[in-house]
Amino acid sequence: MSDLSEAPARGDRRGGKDVTMAPNFDLLAGVSLRVSVEVGSTSMTLSDLLSMAEGSVVELDRAANDLLDIYANGTLIARGEIVNVDGRYGIQVAEVVAADRGLAGFDRRA
């Protein structure tokens, strides 16, 4: 693959049914979503934050081999891992979060 846009496309499947074949999917297909990936987080005091300088290290709440959280408009939708495609970062989805429970099982980011 020379570009992330050349990654194989797969329709989302929920309960054995292809979501892209749902009758009203065309109405929503063009809606833009903000997709973000969270590597980790931490809490620190304001004085610790202000004392940071170039080269400072911030310890996050995750191990280096943990999956990263993938959010769409602030809602956790999947977890994945970083991949390199021709010198650019990408995220390979390893698991879809609560696909069988629908939106009720999704976590909202604070």
PyMOL commands that set and color helices and strands:
alter all, ss='L'
color gray80, all
select helices_A, chain A and resi 4-6+19-21+25-28+46-50+102-105
alter helices_A, ss='H'
color red, helices_A
select strands_A, chain A and resi 13-14+17-18+35-38+68-72+75-85+88-96
alter strands_A, ss='S'
color yellow, strands_A
deselect
rebuild
show_as cartoon
